[in-house]
């Protein structure tokens, strides 16, 4: 939810936020693509706690991406980001499918 909220908040009016989901290699893969303009290279690691990536409205505390990554890792998955400078970002969530997680335990 945090990734979608960030996409909606940071994509300019008239822009697009796309949510995709698929099963791939025993994982649920969720992609959230936005048109936020991308992360400036000078802003550092996107998943760093208290990073200075907030918009001009200064909303948020800089914790959401870090918490989302920790939650996915706790479930055996992870979150990655593909930065598209000048266009936006694609966040990729990978988490084991429920049936696969049950077999593993």
C-alpha positions in Angstrom: 0.0 0.0 0.0 2.9 2.3 0.8 4.3 2.0 -2.7 1.0 2.8 -4.3 0.4 5.7 -2.0 3.9 7.1 -2.9 3.2 6.6 -6.6 -0.1 8.5 -6.4 1.4 11.3 -4.2 4.5 11.9 -6.4 3.1 11.4 -9.9 1.9 14.7 -11.3 -1.8 15.2 -12.3 -2.5 13.5 -15.6 0.3 11.0 -15.0 -0.1 7.2 -14.6 0.5 4.7 -11.8 0.4 1.1 -13.0 0.0 -2.0 -10.8 0.9 -5.4 -12.3 1.0 -8.8 -10.6 2.0 -12.3 -11.9 3.3 -15.6 -10.7 7.0 -16.2 -11.6 9.5 -18.8 -10.5 7.4 -19.8 -7.4 7.0 -16.1 -6.4 4.3 -13.6 -6.5 5.7 -10.6 -8.4 4.1 -7.2 -8.0 5.2 -4.2 -10.0 4.3 -0.6 -9.2 5.3 1.8 -11.9 4.9 5.5 -11.5 5.8 8.8 -13.2 7.4 10.6 -10.2 10.3 11.8 -12.3 12.7 9.2 -10.7 15.1 9.5 -7.8 17.9 12.0 -8.1 21.2 10.1 -7.7 22.2 12.6 -5.0 19.4 11.4 -2.7 21.1 8.1 -1.9 19.6 4.7 -1.2 15.8 4.8 -1.6 15.3 2.2 1.2 17.5 4.1 3.7 15.6 5.2 6.9 15.0 9.0 7.1 16.3 9.6 3.6 15.7 13.0 2.1 13.3 11.9 -0.7 10.2 13.7 0.4 8.4 15.9 -2.1 8.1 19.6 -1.8 5.1 19.2 0.5 7.5 17.5 3.0 4.9 14.9 3.8 6.0 11.6 5.3 8.8 10.7 7.7 11.2 8.8 5.4 10.3 5.4 6.9 7.8 3.9 4.5 10.1 2.3 2.0 12.4 0.9 4.7 9.4 -0.6 6.6 8.0 -2.1 3.4 11.3 -3.8 2.6 11.7 -5.2 6.1 8.1 -6.6 6.0 8.8 -8.3 2.6 12.1 -9.7 3.9 10.3 -11.1 7.0 8.0 -13.0 4.6 10.9 -14.4 2.6 10.7 -11.8 -0.2 12.2 -8.5 -1.1 11.6 -5.1 -2.8 13.8 -3.6 -5.5 13.5 -0.4 -7.4 14.4 0.4 -11.0 15.0 4.1 -11.3 14.0 5.7 -14.6 15.6 9.2 -14.3 13.4 11.9 -15.7 10.4 9.5 -16.0 9.7 7.6 -12.8 10.3 4.4 -10.8 9.3 0.8 -11.0 9.1 -1.0 -7.7 9.3 -4.8 -7.8 8.0 -6.8 -4.9 8.8 -10.6 -4.9 7.4 -12.8 -2.2 7.1 -16.6 -2.2 3.7 -18.0 -3.2 1.6 -19.3 -0.3 1.8 -22.9 -1.5 5.6 -22.7 -1.9 6.0 -21.1 1.5 3.9 -23.9 3.1 6.0 -26.6 1.4 9.2 -24.9 2.7 8.1 -25.0 6.3 
